[in-house]
Amino acid sequence: MRQDWYCDEVIPGNVPVEVLVRTGNTLAFRPPIPGFGTDHVIVIPTRHVSSLLDLDDELAVELLATVKEVAAQVVARHGGCHVLTTLGDEQHNEHLHWHVAAGAGVARFVAR
């Protein structure tokens, strides 16, 4: 049986999250326990998609638009951010998700 925190808990509203953006097929939210960075947002499709490699092109456009909207908010607030998704053995939850993260706890490659 597949365990999927996003399908089982977040999307049906079983766990409280701060919603930033909701579209017909996407959800951007701050998780109840931040994964990294002082500002951490997760963007997901609201129907199950296992990973980026399984994403259809139509949903990809809507999902990327949501990622872009959230990233713009985080950049305006913090001056920059990381946008990250993982694949294969690096993916801890088999539901496509993007992290938009900024602040302390996120690797810095450029000094300000």
C-alpha positions in Angstrom: 0.0 0.0 0.0 1.3 3.4 -1.0 1.9 5.9 1.8 1.6 9.5 0.5 1.5 12.3 3.0 0.2 14.7 0.4 -2.7 12.6 -0.8 -3.5 11.1 2.5 -3.1 14.1 4.8 -2.6 17.5 3.2 -4.9 17.5 0.2 -8.0 16.2 2.2 -7.2 18.7 5.0 -6.4 16.2 7.7 -3.3 18.1 8.7 -3.4 21.9 9.1 -1.2 23.9 6.7 -0.9 27.5 5.8 -2.1 27.7 2.2 -0.4 30.4 0.0 -1.8 29.5 -3.4 -4.5 27.0 -4.6 -5.5 26.6 -8.2 -7.7 24.0 -9.9 -4.9 21.4 -9.9 -2.1 22.7 -7.5 -1.5 23.6 -3.9 1.3 25.7 -2.4 1.6 25.7 1.4 3.8 26.1 4.4 4.2 22.7 6.1 3.5 22.4 9.8 7.1 21.5 10.5 9.5 23.3 8.1 11.9 21.0 6.3 14.6 23.6 5.7 15.1 27.3 5.5 13.3 29.9 7.6 10.8 30.2 4.9 9.8 26.9 3.4 6.9 26.4 0.9 5.9 23.1 -0.7 4.1 23.1 -4.1 2.2 20.0 -5.2 -0.3 18.8 -7.8 -3.6 18.0 -6.1 -3.9 14.7 -8.0 -1.3 12.0 -7.5 1.7 12.3 -9.8 4.6 10.1 -8.7 7.5 12.4 -9.8 8.6 15.0 -12.4 9.3 12.1 -14.8 5.5 11.2 -14.7 4.2 14.7 -15.1 2.0 15.4 -18.1 2.7 18.6 -20.0 -0.6 20.3 -19.4 -0.3 20.0 -15.6 3.3 20.9 -15.8 2.4 24.4 -17.1 -0.1 25.0 -14.2 2.3 23.6 -11.6 5.3 25.6 -12.8 3.1 28.8 -12.8 2.3 28.1 -9.1 6.0 27.5 -8.3 6.8 30.7 -10.1 4.2 32.7 -8.2 5.4 31.4 -4.8 9.1 31.9 -5.7 8.4 35.5 -6.7 6.8 36.0 -3.2 9.8 34.4 -1.5 12.3 36.4 -3.5 10.5 39.7 -2.8 10.6 38.8 0.9 14.1 37.4 1.2 16.0 38.5 -1.9 16.4 35.0 -3.3 15.4 31.3 -2.8 16.0 27.7 -3.8 13.5 25.8 -6.0 14.1 22.1 -5.7 12.4 18.8 -6.6 14.0 15.4 -6.2 13.8 12.2 -8.2 14.6 8.5 -7.7 16.3 7.4 -4.5 16.5 11.1 -3.4 12.7 11.5 -3.4 11.4 10.7 0.1 7.7 10.9 -0.8 6.5 9.4 -4.1 4.2 12.4 -4.8 5.8 15.1 -7.0 6.6 18.1 -4.8 8.7 21.3 -5.2 10.4 23.0 -2.3 10.7 26.8 -2.4 13.1 27.7 0.5 15.0 30.7 1.7 16.8 31.9 4.8 18.9 30.2 7.4 19.3 26.5 6.8 19.5 26.7 3.0 22.9 26.4 1.3 24.3 29.7 0.1 26.3 29.7 -3.0 26.5 33.5 -3.5 27.5 35.9 -0.7 25.4 38.9 -0.4 
